[in-house]
Amino acid sequence: MFRICCPCHFGLESVLKFELVRLSVPEITAADGRVSFSGGWDEVAAANVCLTAAERVLIELGSFSVKPQSGKTPFDPLFEGVLSLPLEEFIGRDDAFIVKGSSLNSALSSVPACQKIVKKAAVTRLQRAYKTQTLPESGAPHTLQFQIRSDVCTLYLDTTGIPLYKRGWRKQSVLAPIRETLAAGILDLSHVRSDTQLCDPFCGSGTFLIEGARRAMHIAPGLYRKFVCEQWEQMPEAAFRNARAAAAEKIDRKAEFHAFGFDRDPEAIALTLENAKKAGVADRITVKQQDIRDFQAVKGQNIVCNPPYGERMLDVEQAREIYRILKQVIPQDSPFSVITPDAEFEKCFGRKARKQRKLYNGMMQCRLYQYWNP
């Protein structure tokens, strides 16, 4: 058993925590932008295969202070802290490993310098553990990630590799697409279920539509992709085999879900169809080229969208004109969720949201505005 940490978009901690509750993992704790729990290799496999809102699955190797100490060089606490961690339990004698990380509010502000120290300490630890002066690094790849916050360093081992938001079905995308993990969290907060009729009037490359369909049918996002830790000799072969078998049993092909997407760009419509086919949900999605001015809401549909903004628009005023059009075409009795970085959305839309939540789309601070009948 060890501690496992799953980073997520700020604002989706509750969504991710509930996903982990459904996986029946113990000792779940949530903090800003991450949710942690206890588990072993079986839980690592299940988390990678099943979680929709997590960005990665990391093993927490340990935390320690890197505050400068009298009589020592500034980097001594970092070196000694890494040296004290049981890296040999996860990294084999021949395994390759790289170091990545970040630093905030710390005397150790140079990330490249910290990378060199962490690498040096890890090499020293492994040389001592394996009683050798050479580490060929020709084996399975590993990534050590350090996070220094206010002079406290936490070292993680990444089990995922390619980020979890890369599901494998998106062949191409339009400008500034929303990440699949963020879309999945928004759909959860918008109460998209197995019998939902979902609608996106700005479907782009189809992220909301496809994530909604796979969510409704209980298709685990990592069911058909590989993860870096599957190459490790420490990972039992049965862990991922069992995780995938359990996930496959939950697929519901009889779900009544259907999604409807619209976009003024014919290339976006073609992309959505292509991506939906690759994701295995093309029969659950209907798309049509249409301008937002011609949109007609259908009673009972749950409308979720990410209107064009920033990279996808020429200026802010054009985006706000879209919000004013939305006021005209979205009925007051339709469930409606919209994510936007524009703090003036409610003013332009002309209605106060029943609920709003602060989220981040990449580095851009956004808000999710939600409307529904009492």
N, C-alpha and C positions, 0 to 999 in steps of 0.2 A: 504494500500500500504506500502511496505517496500522494503529494498534493498536486492537483491538476488545475490549471488556470486557462480560461477561455476569454480572450479579449473580444469586445463587441463595440458597435457604435454607441457613443454616449446617448443615453435615453432609451436604450433597448435592454437594459439590465434585467428588468422585470420579465420581459419576454423570454430571454435566455434562461433565467432562473426557473421559470415554469417548465421550459423544455427539459431541463435537468431533473426537475421533480418527476416528470413523466418517465425519465430513464431510471428512476429509483436510486440515484447516487446519494451517498451520505454527506453530511456536514457541508451543505451549500452555503456560501457567503457571497454577497454581492458588494462591489465597490464601484467607483466611477470608471465606467468603460471596461469592466471585467467581472466575471463570475468564477469563483473557485469551488472546488469540491475535492473529496478524497476518493481514491480508487487505485486500481492496478491496470494491467495491460488490457483487460477486458473492457474496462471503462474508457480507456484511451481509444480503443477501436470503436466502441459504440458512439462516443462523442463525435469522432471524425465522420462517421457514416451518417449519423442521424440529425445532428444539430443544424438548424436552418439560419440562426441569427449570429452564430459565432464566427469570428474571423480566422482563428487558429485554435489548436489544442496544444498547450504547452505544459511540460512537466516542470514544476517549481523545484529547483535544486537547492535553494537556500537563500537567506537574506542576511546582511551584515552591514555594519556601519563603515563608511569610508571617510568619516570626518577626520581631517588632519590631526595627527598626534605629535606631541612634542618629541623631538629627537629622532623623528622619522621623516623620510621623504613623502611628498604629498600622495604618491601612488602606492606606498607600502601597504596601507590598509586594504586597498583593492586587491593587490597581489596576494596578500595573506588570506583574505577572505575567500577568494577563488581556490587557493591552494588547500583550504580546509574542507572543501566539498567532495563528496564521493563520486567523482566523475567516472571512475572506472566501472561503476555499476551500470552505466548507460553507454559508454564509449569503449569499444574494443581496441585491442592493441594496434590493429592495422586500419582502423576506421579513420575516415577523413572528417575534419570538422573545421568550420569557419566561425567567425565571431561577428555579430552585429549588435547594435545597441543604441541607447539614447541617454542623454543626461539633462536634467532640469533642476535649477536651484541648488547647484552643488559647486564646491570648489574645483571638482574635476569636470571642467566644462568642455574639454577637448575630447570629442567622441573618438577620433582616430587614435589618439594617445591611449585612451581607455581600452580600445580594441586590442592594441598591441600588448598591454599589460595583462588583460584577461587571457589572451592567447598564450603568452609566456607562462602564466601561472598554470593554465590547463596542461600545457606540454610538460611542465615540471611535475605536476601531480601524476600524470599518466606514465611518465618515465619512471617515477619511483614505484608506482603501483605494479608496473609490468617488468620492473628491474631491467631496463634497457635504456640505451642512449639514443636509439633511433626510433622514430615513429613514421612509418612509410606513408601513412594517410592514403592508402590505395584502396581501402575498403568502402563500406557503406557510408554515405554522406550524413553528417549531423550538423545542426546549426545551434550554437549557443547564443542566446540573446540576453544581454544585460540591460537592466533598467535602473538608472540612478535617479532618485527623487529625494531632494533635501538631504543629501549625504547618506542615504540608505540605498544600498545596491541589492537588487534581487536578480538572481541568475536563473534563466529558464532554458529548457531544451525543447526545440520545436519538433513536434511529431507529425506535423501536417505536410510541410513542404510547400507546394503550390497552394496559395490561400484558398480558404473554403468558399469564398464568394465566386470562385471560378468553378462553376458546376460542370463545365464541359459541353454545354449545349449552345453557348453563345458563339456563333461563328464570327459574326461581325456586330457592330453596334453603330448607332447614330452618335452625334456629338453629345458629350456629357451624359452618358447613360447612368442610371441609378444602379448602385451595386445590388446584386441579388440578395445579399444578407440584409441590407437595409430594407429592400422591398419586402422580404419575408417578414421582417419585424413589423412594418407598417400594415401588412395584410393581417397579421395576428391582432394588432391593436384595432383594426377595422372590422374585426369579427367575421373574417372570411372563413366559411366552413364548407363541408362536403356538399351542401345543397344550395350554395350561394350562386346567384347570377351576378357575376362581376362585370363592371364596365370601366374602361379607361379611354377617355376621349382624346388623349395625347399618348398613344401607345408606344411610339418610338420603335425600339427593336423588340418590344413585347415582354419586358421584364415582369411587370405586374401580372399580366395575363398568364404567362408560363409558370411563374412561381405560385400563383393562385391555383392553377390547375393541379400542379404537382402536390401542393399542400392539401388540396381537397381530396386527392386520391391517395394521400399518405405515402407518396414516393419519396423516400429518404434522399436528400440532395447528394450524399456521397456514395450512394449504392453502386454506381457504375464507374467510379474513378479510383485511382490509386493514391496512396499516401507514403511519404518518405520513410516512415517508421516500419513499413512492411518489409523493408530491406534489412532491418537490423536483426542480428542474431538473438538479441534479447526478447524480441517480440514473438510470442508463441503463435504458430501458424493458425491454430484454432481460433484465436481471438477475433480476427477479421472475418474468418469463415462463418463463425457463429453470429457476429454482428450483422453481416449481410443477410444471412438466412433469416434472422429475426425480423429485420427490416422488410425483406421481401414478403414475408407472411402477412404484413400489415397493409399491403397495397390493396386499395379498394377500387376495382374497375367499375363498380356499379354506382359510384358517386353521381349525384344528379347535377353536379357543378357544370356551368358553362360560362365562358368569358367572351365579351364583345369589345373589340378595339377599333379605334378610329384614329386617323392621322391624315393631315393634308399632304404629306410627302409620300409619293408612291414607292420610293425606295424603302421607307420605313415599313410600309405594308408588306413588301416583298421580304424584308428582313424578318419581320415577325413570323410570317408563314414558314420561312426556312428554319428559324430557330425553334419554333413550335414542333416542327417535324422531327428535328434532331433530338428534342427533349422528350419525344414520344407522347405529346399531348395535342397534336394537330386537330384531332377530332373533337376536342373540347373548346376550340377557339374559333370565333368568327371575326374577321376583320374587314374593314371597308375604308377606302380613301374618302375623307370628308373633312371639310373645314369646321372649326368649332362653332361658327355662326349657324351651321346647319344641323347642329347636334339636337337630337330629341330624346330626352330621358324616357326610359320605360319603367313603369311602376314596378317596384319590387327589386330592381337592380341596385346593387351596392357600387357606388361610383368612387373610384380611387384613382388619383392622378398626380403626375409630376409635371406641371405646365412648363413650357420653354422659358428659360431664364439664363442670363449670363452668356456662356459660350454658344447657346442655341438661339440667342436673340441679338438684335442689333443694339438695343438700348433698353433701359429700365421702363421707360414710358410705354413701349410696345408690350412689355409683359403686363403692365398694369391695365392696358386696354383689354388684354385677354381676360383679366380678372373681372372687368366690368361686363364683358360678354358672358362670362360664366354666371354672373348674377341673373342674367336674362334667361339662360337655357337650363339651369339647374333648379328644379322645383324645390320648394321649401320642405316638402315631406319626403325627399329622397335622401337616404344615407349617403353622406359625401365626406371624403377625406382627401385633403390636398397638402402636399409638402412643398414649401417654398422658402427661400432665404429672405423674402421681402417682408419686413415688419409692418408694411402698410397694406397687407393683403385684406384684412377684415374691413378696412376703410374703403378699399376699392370694390370689394365684393358686396359691401353694403349690409352684411349680417355678422353678428358677433358669434363666434364659435362656441358650441356647448363645452368643448374641451380643446385645449392646445397643449402640445408637448414639444420641448426643445430637443432637436435631433441634430446630428452632424452628417452631412453628405460629403465624405472625404474631409477636407479641412474647412468646408463651408458650413457655418452655423445656419440651421434652418428651423422652421417650426412646422409641426404637423397640426393643421386645423381640422377639427372634426365636427360634423353637423349631423344630427338625427332628431327625430321626434321624441318627446318625452315618453 
